[in-house]
Amino acid sequence: MSMHYVGIDLAWGERRPTGLAVLDADGVLLAVSAVRTDEEIEAALASYVEGECLVAIDAPLIVRNATGNRPAEKQLNKDFARFDAGAHPSNTGKPEFSEQPRAARVAARLGLDINPWSRRPRRGIEVYPHPATVALFRLGRTLKYKDKPGRDLEHLRAELLVLMRLVEGLASAEPSLRVEGPAWRALHAAVVAAARKSELRVVEDQVDAVVCAYIARFADLRREDTVVYGDLDSGYIVTPALPDDLVPTPRQKQVALAAATPAVVAAPDIGAAVREYAEGWPAVRDATDRFVALVTSVLDEAGINYLTVTGRAKSVTSFAAKAARTAGGHPVYADPLREVTDQVGVRVITYVHSDVQAVADLLADQVTLLDDRDMGRETASEGRFGYASRHLLVKVDDMAATNGVAQVQIRTVLQHAWAEFEHDIRYKGTIPDEHVPDFDRRFTLAAGLLELADREFSIIRERIQPGFADEGEPVGGPDDDPRIPPRELAAFLAGQYADAGWSRTDHYVWMATIVLELGITSLSALGEVLRQVDADLLRERMGYRYPPGAVRRLDDALLWTYGEEYVELRANADRVGALRSRLARMRGGLPT
């Protein structure tokens, strides 16, 4: 039976809801619910705790002191109170702890060993979500989603939605948490629709339970980054360790004082930046999709050959971690929302190194280029082999989200393989210290071999292109397909346009369909059509500022020859405007 991580956001009495959440061994959310009684808790979790499990309970398990705070609470408060994440005092003078605490009763019903250092298969630990969220998400102060005087419904809703965005961002954390699915979407919808604070409270308890379950997974898999405050005798609290460089967000009075005193520089309000980013994250995701579509269309229009164009919207968790970075004790970003420029990331994977330069040149021509870093060249300038990738920072004025800025990485397939493998091993894996020099040497050797392979692939392509000319008689495709076979078309165009880059495989298929719609069924007939084209004048009129691929060259030649007839082909129905603009340019009209 596989491992389960369980979170219980335990109410101190059975009149209020208790949140429950269960993760599988891979961090996937299996179940989330709200119950009230101990019997309901036991029934809901029975199938998940009968095998190996770690149950994280947000409630005191062990209380021995008659007054004040437990030693664990004093220790935790020393680290976290300045982040508004201190623990409330637990003592036997309070009715709920005068006898056996409810958390201890629940743990006993579930048959859990509550020793935090135990290695038994079925265990329970006490946790506290507030300090955990500060540590995990690098928050300057806790999120204010708990109902207290002065906090209205909309304030609580906004803060709870920020927490949910942060939790969703743990999908890319180590260890991961994946909450996507109907249950989580239902919680999100309930937060949006809540008309009363009591309705938010039911969702809040379940979200806290998910956080508890993740603390269990974190504590199990990253023990070196986990702290146990207190001990088994007087009580304890388990939480992810507070980052050494994390500092509290100044309170409003401190910010106002700093602003009024020229000699004092106000620290950025990281919490406010994270909240604003979380609220606007759907727009960042939409901007990412639009950037990917833009880059793809630009490359396709130019006929540039590439393997993939992908994008990622920076998660709220990742943004929070980057926004909170410090150097020399000072914040790296004074205004994270404006200065963190990789909120939208686009990655283009090409086949050979020469295509990396072609893509960079093309994008520089089509969008505003803010920065261009050749990481491979920087690595080589240091006299070593290693990470190689072209990083462009681009801007598109009509995209309001993320200020219209995106980071575009361009790599070859081999560069990408090395970077991904090296990242997984070096940063996600665990390399014993004694093996680090050997691994460094092997990674360097692999990088050098891949650079050599990239260079050789480029030379092979350059040398093989001129020998591809072939103008045969009519050729039929498989199953009597009347189109010129895409492979034959590719070979023909390689000879026709020896100086052009290869195009994508699917573009040759698409062009074969267009050629057939013109009534051309053989390479010899296509060659006759192309001989009518004044290639030098066409190139002069088009004014290419990038190396167009072979399919784009053929596309322009056919447009030059057939004009409006070509524009009105069925296969061109989705690009009529672009073709007419290019046709006007060919006829000496509109500029590029």
C-alpha positions in Angstrom: 0.0 0.0 0.0 1.5 3.4 -1.0 2.4 6.3 1.3 -0.2 8.9 2.1 0.3 12.4 3.5 -2.7 13.6 5.5 -3.5 17.1 6.7 -5.9 17.9 9.5 -6.8 21.5 10.3 -8.4 20.5 13.6 -11.0 22.7 15.3 -10.7 22.8 19.1 -14.3 21.8 19.4 -16.8 19.7 17.4 -19.1 22.6 16.7 -16.8 24.1 14.1 -15.6 22.5 10.9 -12.3 20.5 10.7 -10.6 20.5 7.3 -9.1 17.2 5.9 -6.8 16.7 3.0 -4.9 13.7 1.6 -1.9 13.5 -0.8 -0.5 10.4 -2.4 3.2 9.5 -2.5 3.7 11.8 -5.5 2.1 14.8 -3.9 -1.2 14.7 -5.8 -4.2 15.8 -3.9 -6.5 12.8 -3.6 -9.2 14.1 -1.2 -10.2 17.3 0.6 -13.3 17.8 2.8 -14.7 19.4 5.9 -16.2 17.4 8.9 -17.0 18.1 12.5 -16.8 15.1 14.9 -14.0 12.8 15.8 -16.0 9.9 14.4 -16.3 11.7 11.1 -12.6 12.3 11.0 -11.8 8.7 11.6 -14.3 7.5 9.0 -13.1 9.9 6.3 -9.4 9.0 6.8 -9.7 5.3 7.6 -8.7 4.0 4.1 -5.7 6.4 4.0 -4.1 5.7 7.4 -4.4 1.9 7.4 -1.1 1.7 5.6 2.1 3.9 5.7 1.2 7.5 6.4 2.3 10.7 8.0 -0.5 12.8 9.4 0.1 16.5 10.1 -2.3 18.0 12.6 -2.8 21.8 13.2 -3.5 21.6 16.9 -1.5 20.9 20.1 -0.8 17.2 20.6 1.1 17.5 23.9 0.4 20.1 26.6 2.0 19.8 30.0 2.5 23.4 31.3 -0.1 24.9 33.6 0.2 28.5 32.4 1.7 30.6 29.6 3.3 29.2 26.4 4.8 25.8 25.9 8.6 25.8 25.3 7.9 24.9 21.6 5.8 28.0 21.2 8.4 30.2 22.9 11.1 28.9 20.5 8.9 29.3 17.4 7.8 32.8 18.4 11.4 33.9 18.7 11.8 33.1 15.0 8.4 33.8 13.5 6.5 36.4 15.7 8.1 39.3 13.8 6.4 37.8 10.7 3.0 37.8 12.5 3.3 34.0 12.6 3.7 33.4 16.3 1.7 30.7 18.1 -1.0 31.3 20.7 -0.3 30.0 24.2 -1.4 26.5 25.0 -1.6 25.3 28.6 -3.6 23.1 30.9 -5.3 26.1 32.4 -7.5 26.3 29.3 -10.5 24.0 29.3 -9.7 22.4 25.9 -6.3 21.3 27.3 -7.1 20.5 30.9 -7.3 16.8 30.0 -6.2 15.0 26.9 -6.0 17.5 23.9 -8.4 16.8 21.1 -5.5 16.3 18.7 -4.1 13.6 20.9 -7.5 11.8 21.0 -7.7 11.9 17.2 -4.2 10.6 16.8 -5.0 7.8 19.1 -8.2 6.9 17.2 -6.1 6.8 14.0 -3.4 4.6 15.6 -0.6 7.1 15.1 2.8 7.3 16.7 3.2 11.0 17.6 7.0 11.0 18.2 8.3 13.4 15.6 11.6 11.4 15.3 9.9 8.1 14.9 10.5 5.9 11.9 7.4 3.8 12.3 5.2 3.5 9.2 2.1 5.3 10.7 3.0 8.6 12.3 1.4 11.9 13.4 3.0 15.3 14.0 1.9 18.7 15.2 2.3 21.5 12.6 1.3 25.1 12.3 0.4 26.5 8.8 1.2 30.2 9.5 5.0 29.9 10.0 5.1 27.2 7.3 3.6 29.6 4.7 6.1 32.3 5.7 9.0 29.9 5.2 7.7 28.1 2.1 6.6 31.2 0.2 9.1 33.7 1.7 6.3 36.0 2.9 7.3 39.2 4.7 4.2 38.7 6.9 1.4 36.2 7.1 -1.5 36.4 4.8 -4.5 37.9 6.6 -7.2 35.4 5.6 -8.3 34.6 9.2 -11.4 36.4 10.4 -10.5 39.1 12.9 -12.0 42.5 13.8 -11.5 45.0 11.0 -11.2 42.5 8.2 -14.2 42.5 5.9 -15.4 39.8 3.6 -13.6 41.1 0.5 -10.3 41.4 2.4 -10.5 37.8 3.6 -11.5 36.6 0.2 -8.6 38.3 -1.5 -6.1 37.0 1.0 -7.4 33.4 0.8 -7.2 33.5 -3.0 -3.6 34.6 -2.7 -2.9 31.6 -0.5 -4.6 29.3 -3.0 -2.4 30.7 -5.8 0.7 30.1 -3.7 -0.4 26.6 -3.0 -1.0 26.0 -6.8 2.6 27.2 -7.4 4.0 24.4 -5.3 3.5 22.2 -8.4 7.0 23.3 -9.4 8.5 23.1 -5.9 10.7 20.4 -4.4 8.9 18.3 -3.2 5.9 19.1 -5.4 2.2 19.5 -4.6 -0.3 19.1 -7.4 -3.8 20.2 -6.5 -5.3 20.6 -10.0 -8.6 18.8 -10.3 -12.4 19.1 -9.6 -12.1 19.3 -5.8 -9.7 22.2 -5.8 -11.6 24.0 -8.5 -14.7 23.6 -6.4 -12.9 25.2 -3.4 -11.8 28.1 -5.6 -15.3 28.6 -6.9 -16.7 28.6 -3.4 -14.3 31.3 -2.3 -15.3 33.5 -5.3 -19.0 32.9 -4.6 -19.0 33.2 -0.8 -21.5 35.7 0.5 -20.7 35.3 4.2 -17.5 34.9 6.3 -18.8 31.6 7.5 -18.8 30.3 4.0 -15.2 31.3 3.5 -14.3 29.7 6.8 -15.4 26.2 5.6 -13.0 26.6 2.5 -10.3 28.2 4.6 -10.2 25.1 6.9 -9.8 22.8 3.9 -7.1 24.9 2.3 -5.2 24.9 5.6 -5.6 21.1 5.7 -3.9 21.0 2.2 -1.1 23.1 3.6 -0.8 20.7 6.6 -0.6 17.7 4.2 2.2 19.4 2.3 4.1 20.2 5.5 4.0 16.4 6.2 5.4 15.7 2.7 8.0 18.4 3.1 9.1 17.2 6.5 9.3 13.6 5.3 11.4 14.4 2.2 13.4 17.4 3.2 14.3 16.7 6.8 17.4 18.8 6.6 15.3 21.8 5.9 12.7 21.1 8.6 12.8 22.3 12.2 11.2 20.6 15.2 10.6 23.3 17.9 10.3 21.8 21.4 10.4 18.1 22.4 8.2 15.0 22.9 7.9 15.6 26.7 6.7 19.3 26.7 5.2 19.4 23.2 6.6 20.3 19.8 5.8 22.0 16.5 7.2 20.9 13.1 7.7 23.4 10.3 9.9 24.2 7.3 12.9 26.2 8.4 12.8 30.0 8.3 15.2 31.1 5.4 18.2 32.9 6.9 17.9 35.9 4.6 14.2 36.5 5.0 13.2 39.7 6.7 9.8 41.0 7.8 7.8 43.4 5.7 7.8 46.8 7.5 4.5 47.7 9.0 2.6 50.7 7.5 3.8 53.1 10.3 7.4 52.1 9.6 6.9 52.6 5.8 5.4 56.0 6.4 8.3 57.0 8.7 10.9 55.8 6.2 9.2 57.7 3.4 9.3 60.9 5.5 13.0 60.5 6.4 15.3 60.9 3.4 18.2 59.1 5.1 16.0 56.0 5.5 15.3 53.8 2.4 11.9 52.0 2.8 12.1 48.3 2.1 9.8 47.0 -0.6 6.5 45.5 0.5 7.1 42.0 -0.8 3.8 40.7 0.6 1.8 43.4 -1.2 3.7 42.6 -4.5 3.0 38.9 -4.1 -0.7 39.6 -3.4 -1.0 41.8 -6.5 0.8 39.3 -8.6 -1.4 36.5 -7.4 -4.6 38.5 -8.2 -3.3 39.2 -11.7 -1.9 35.8 -12.4 -4.6 34.8 -14.8 -3.6 37.8 -16.9 0.0 36.6 -16.8 -1.1 33.2 -18.0 -3.1 34.7 -20.8 -0.1 36.9 -21.8 2.1 33.8 -21.9 -0.3 32.1 -24.3 -0.4 35.2 -26.5 3.4 35.5 -26.5 3.7 31.8 -27.5 1.2 32.3 -30.3 3.1 35.5 -31.5 6.5 33.8 -31.5 5.1 30.7 -33.3 3.4 32.8 -35.9 6.5 34.9 -36.6 8.6 31.8 -37.0 6.0 30.0 -39.2 5.6 33.1 -41.4 9.3 33.3 -41.9 9.6 29.5 -42.6 12.1 29.1 -39.8 12.7 25.5 -38.8 12.2 24.7 -35.1 11.3 21.8 -32.9 9.0 23.4 -30.3 7.8 26.8 -29.0 6.6 26.5 -25.4 5.8 29.0 -22.6 5.3 29.1 -18.9 3.7 31.8 -16.7 5.8 32.3 -13.6 4.0 30.7 -10.6 3.0 32.8 -7.6 5.4 30.7 -5.5 8.3 31.3 -7.8 7.5 35.0 -8.0 7.4 35.3 -4.2 10.8 33.6 -3.9 12.4 35.8 -6.5 10.8 39.0 -5.2 12.2 38.3 -1.7 15.8 37.8 -2.8 18.4 39.8 -1.0 22.1 40.6 -1.7 24.4 41.9 1.1 21.3 42.2 3.4 19.5 44.5 0.9 16.5 43.6 -1.3 17.5 42.8 -4.9 14.2 44.2 -6.3 12.8 47.6 -5.1 9.7 47.1 -7.2 9.3 43.3 -7.9 6.2 43.7 -10.1 8.1 45.8 -12.6 11.7 44.5 -12.1 11.1 40.7 -12.2 11.1 40.5 -16.0 10.7 36.7 -16.5 7.0 36.6 -15.4 6.4 35.3 -19.0 8.9 32.8 -20.3 9.0 31.5 -23.9 11.4 28.8 -25.0 12.2 28.0 -28.7 14.1 24.7 -29.4 15.8 24.5 -32.7 17.6 21.6 -34.4 21.0 23.2 -35.2 23.0 26.1 -33.8 22.7 28.3 -36.9 19.0 28.3 -36.5 19.4 29.9 -33.0 20.9 32.9 -34.6 18.2 33.0 -37.3 15.5 32.9 -34.7 17.2 35.7 -32.6 17.6 37.9 -35.7 14.0 37.3 -36.7 12.5 38.2 -33.3 14.7 41.3 -33.0 13.2 42.4 -36.3 9.6 41.8 -35.2 9.4 42.9 -31.6 11.2 45.5 -29.4 14.5 43.9 -28.1 15.4 45.1 -24.6 18.3 42.7 -24.0 20.2 39.9 -25.7 22.5 37.6 -23.8 24.4 34.7 -25.4 25.0 32.5 -22.4 27.1 30.1 -24.4 29.4 32.9 -25.5 29.7 34.1 -21.9 30.6 30.7 -20.8 33.2 30.3 -23.6 34.7 33.7 -22.7 35.5 32.3 -19.3 37.5 29.4 -21.0 35.1 26.6 -20.1 32.2 24.5 -21.5 28.8 24.5 -19.9 25.4 26.1 -20.1 24.6 27.5 -23.5 21.4 29.3 -24.4 20.4 32.6 -26.1 18.3 34.8 -23.7 16.3 37.6 -25.2 14.2 40.1 -23.3 11.5 41.4 -25.6 8.6 43.8 -25.3 5.3 44.0 -27.2 3.5 47.3 -26.6 -0.1 46.0 -27.0 0.3 43.5 -24.2 -0.6 45.3 -20.9 0.0 42.3 -18.6 3.6 42.0 -17.3 4.2 45.4 -18.9 4.4 43.6 -22.3 7.7 42.0 -21.4 8.8 38.4 -21.8 12.0 36.4 -21.7 12.6 34.2 -24.7 15.2 31.4 -24.5 16.5 29.9 -27.7 18.5 26.6 -27.6 19.3 23.7 -29.8 17.9 20.3 -28.9 21.3 19.2 -27.6 21.8 22.4 -25.5 18.4 21.9 -24.1 19.0 18.2 -23.2 22.3 19.2 -21.4 20.6 22.0 -19.5 17.6 20.0 -18.4 19.7 17.0 -17.3 22.3 19.1 -15.5 19.6 21.0 -13.7 17.8 17.8 -12.6 21.0 16.2 -11.3 22.8 19.2 -9.8 19.9 21.1 -8.4 17.2 18.6 -7.8 19.3 15.6 -7.0 21.7 15.0 -4.2 25.4 14.8 -5.1 27.6 13.7 -2.2 30.3 16.3 -1.6 33.1 13.9 -2.3 31.7 13.3 -5.8 31.1 17.0 -6.8 34.5 17.5 -8.6 34.1 14.3 -10.6 30.5 15.3 -11.6 31.7 18.8 -12.5 34.4 17.3 -14.8 31.9 14.9 -16.4 29.3 17.7 -17.0 32.0 19.8 -18.6 33.1 16.9 -20.8 29.5 16.3 -21.9 29.0 20.0 -22.7 32.1 20.0 -24.9 31.0 16.9 -26.8 27.5 18.4 -27.3 29.0 21.6 -28.6 31.1 19.7 -31.1 28.0 17.6 -32.1 26.0 20.9 -32.7 28.8 22.2 -34.9 29.0 19.0 -36.9 25.2 18.8 -37.4 25.3 22.4 -38.8 28.2 21.5 -41.2 26.3 18.3 -42.4 23.2 20.4 -43.1 25.2 23.0 -45.0 26.9 20.5 -47.2 24.0 18.3 -47.9 21.6 21.0 -49.0 23.1 21.8 -52.5 23.0 18.1 -53.5 19.2 17.8 -53.1 18.1 19.1 -56.5 15.7 16.7 -58.2 13.2 17.5 -60.9 11.5 14.2 -61.7 8.3 13.4 -63.5 4.9 13.2 -61.8 5.2 11.4 -58.5 2.4 10.0 -56.5 2.2 9.8 -52.7 1.1 6.8 -50.6 -2.4 5.5 -51.3 -2.5 7.5 -54.6 -2.3 10.8 -52.8 -2.1 13.3 -55.8 0.2 15.7 -53.8 3.9 15.9 -54.4 5.2 13.9 -51.4 6.5 16.3 -48.7 9.9 14.5 -48.6 10.3 15.0 -52.3 9.3 18.6 -52.1 11.8 19.2 -49.3 14.6 17.7 -51.3 13.6 19.8 -54.4 13.5 23.0 -52.4 16.8 22.3 -50.8 18.3 22.4 -54.2 16.2 25.3 -55.4 17.0 27.5 -52.4 20.4 26.2 -51.4 21.0 29.2 -49.1 17.8 28.9 -47.2 17.3 27.1 -43.9 15.2 24.0 -43.7 11.5 24.4 -42.8 9.4 22.4 -40.4 8.2 19.0 -41.6 4.6 19.9 -41.2 5.2 23.0 -43.3 6.3 20.9 -46.3 3.0 18.9 -45.9 1.0 22.1 -45.8 2.9 23.5 -48.9 2.3 20.3 -50.8 -1.5 20.9 -50.3 -1.2 24.4 -51.6 0.8 23.4 -54.6 -1.9 20.7 -55.5 -4.6 23.3 -55.2 -2.8 25.3 -57.9 -3.0 22.2 -60.1 0.8 21.4 -59.8 1.4 17.7 -59.5 5.0 17.2 -60.4 8.4 18.7 -59.5 9.1 19.4 -63.1 5.9 21.5 -63.4 6.8 23.3 -60.2 10.3 24.0 -61.6 8.7 25.6 -64.7 6.6 27.9 -62.5 9.6 29.0 -60.5 11.7 29.8 -63.6 9.2 32.5 -64.4 10.0 34.3 -61.1 12.6 37.2 -61.1 14.2 35.9 -57.9 16.6 38.9 -57.5 13.8 41.4 -57.8 11.6 39.5 -55.5 14.2 39.4 -52.8 14.9 43.1 -53.3 11.2 43.9 -53.0 10.7 41.8 -49.9 13.8 43.1 -48.2 14.3 40.1 -46.0 16.0 41.0 -42.7 16.2 37.4 -41.6 17.1 34.2 -43.4 13.7 32.9 -44.7 13.2 29.1 -44.8 12.7 27.2 -48.0 8.9 26.9 -47.6 8.7 30.7 -47.1 10.8 31.3 -50.2 8.4 29.0 -52.2 5.4 30.7 -50.7 6.6 34.1 -51.8 7.5 32.8 -55.3 4.0 31.4 -55.8 2.4 34.6 -54.5 4.6 36.6 -56.9 3.4 34.4 -59.8 -0.3 33.9 -59.1 -1.1 37.1 -57.2 -4.7 37.4 -56.1 -5.5 33.9 -57.3 -3.0 32.6 -54.7 -4.4 34.8 -52.0 -7.9 33.3 -52.5 -6.9 29.6 -52.3 -8.8 27.6 -49.7 -5.6 26.6 -48.0 -4.8 30.3 -47.4 -8.1 31.3 -46.0 -6.7 32.1 -42.5 -4.0 34.5 -43.8 -5.6 36.5 -46.5 -4.6 39.9 -44.9 -1.0 39.0 -44.4 -0.7 37.7 -48.0 -2.3 40.8 -49.5 0.2 42.9 -47.5 3.1 40.9 -48.9 1.7 41.1 -52.4 1.5 44.9 -52.2 5.1 44.9 -51.1 6.1 42.7 -54.1 4.4 45.1 -56.5 6.4 48.0 -55.1 3.7 49.3 -52.8 3.7 49.0 -49.0 7.1 49.1 -47.2 8.2 46.1 -45.1 
